[in-house]
């Protein structure tokens, strides 16, 4: 199945050992950090995040026209095409100077056991296709509340299932990124709150135990979790796989901010995007960063206009590092 959209999941949901791991997450030395603060990360084009309806080839062609440096990988498509079609696509990407950003985990690990097992059986074949295409980064998000499982049971289920997923992906040189969901409106939406901070997610990553597991960071979640530059600087490049860049609505208290209504980066200035990006530059993060505004107005625009507005916003944000 496709990677379920968090907005869809939230709508469906509404209707129905810290000390042991601290050393792993200590701030890197100055030699390990990128002292010049020049960015190594890439601006990723993910059409689905901004309502742009194009296929994989069209996304590859569109991305460099607007200055994007990487493109989101459609895992379902890459698993279906032939070797010759895949090579043609890779040759075209090389001509355009565009590289892969990341892709989404294409199986459901949050629901019932049988659904998870069915997806897990298909994952090796999908991962093999992604490996052949050169896709090395995959992300998923952690729902921060649950109506049935209390925290410990939910933690154990996540660790067990994602350990199996990570093992398969590791066999195919693919890193798995976990995204915590920070808004209080989400982690209080169901009976049992679950992890919604960087610190808690560190614990889950440690429990999973595979070296290819890290973070998918999101500026809105970083903001709503009340986190700081210092939190980001506890990470290193190897800990961060991919990122979302966005801003939150103005005029709303932090604890009341929704998850699925946002703005393009730097649109409202509520989120300190510059601090976020400069911290990533300092730790030498070299992965993809995509916009994820969850913005209805942007989604209703024509493809070209939406791509241009997204690229302009991303460029303004990146200029806080490049400038």
Secondary structure, DSSP 8 states (H G I E B T S, - for coil): -----HHHHHHHHHH--HHHHGGGGS---TTTS-TT-----EEEE-GGGGT----HHHHHHHHHHTT-SEE---HHHHHHS-HHHHHHHHHHHHHHT-EE--EE--S--SS-HHHHHHHHHHHHHHHHHHHHHT--EEEEEE-SEESS--HHHHHHHHHHHHHHHHHHHHHTT-EEEEEE---HHHHTSSSEE---SHHHHHHHHHHH--TTEEEEEEHHHHHHTT--HHHHTT--GGGEEEEEE-EE-TTS-GGG--SS-EESTTSSS-S-HHHHHHHHHHTT--SEEEE----HHHHTS-HHHHHHHHHHHHHHHHHHHH-
